[in-house]
């Protein structure tokens, strides 16, 4: 049986693609987190409408922090693909 001539760079490209795909799984978690933030905002405003302005500020902060996680995951995927 003849051994195939494999290019090690092809295997590296495949591994990089799998790593970048695994890094983007965090985007699904960030989407769930953003849904939870705004779901909690709706429930909280329904219970106490007088605090709507203050709760909205907290919700925007929660949204920004959760979205930062998704951006970090995207940054890691790009680093895996284009830097390493």
N, C-alpha and C positions, 0 to 999 in steps of 0.2 A: 504494500500500500504506500502510495507516494504522499509525503507530507506537503500540505499546502503552504505556499509562500504567503505569510500574513504580514501585512504592513502594521507595525506597532502603532502608528499614528491613527489608523482607522479605529483601533480598539480604544485609543484615548479619546477620540471624538465621540464615540458611543458612550463612554463613561461620563464624559462631560455633559452630554445630552440628558442622560439619566439623572445626574446630579442636579442639573438645572430644573428638571421636571420635579424632582423631590423637593427642591427649595421653594417651588411655587405652590406647594400644597398649603403653605401657611396663608395664602390668599383666601382660601375657603374658610379657614378659621377666623380671619379678619372680617369676612363678610358676615359670618354668624355673630361675631362680636358687635358689629355695627347694628345689626338687626336687634340684638338684645338691648343696646343702648337706647335706641329710639322706641322700642317696645316699652321699656321701663319709663321713658319720658311720657308716653301716652297714658300709661297706667297712673303715674304720679300726678299728672295734671288732671286726670279724671277724678282722683281722690281729693285734690286740693287745688282748685283753679287759681287761688290767690297767689300761689307761689310759682306760677307758670314762667315768669320772666327769669327768676333765679334758677329754676330747674332747667330751663333751656340753655343757660350758660354752662351748667354742669354737663348737659348732654353734648354740647359742642366740644367741650374739653375731652369728654370720653370718646367722641367720634375722632377727634384729632389724634389722640394717643393710640386708638385702635388702628386707624389708617396708617400711622407711622410704622406699625408692625408689618403691614402689607407692603409698604414701600421698602422696608429693610429686606423683606423676603425677595422682592423684585430685584433689589440691588445685588443681593447675594447670587441670584440666578444669573444676572449679567456678568458678575465677576467670575463665576464659574465658567461661563461660556467664552468670554472674550479676554480674560486676563491669564488664567491658568492654562 
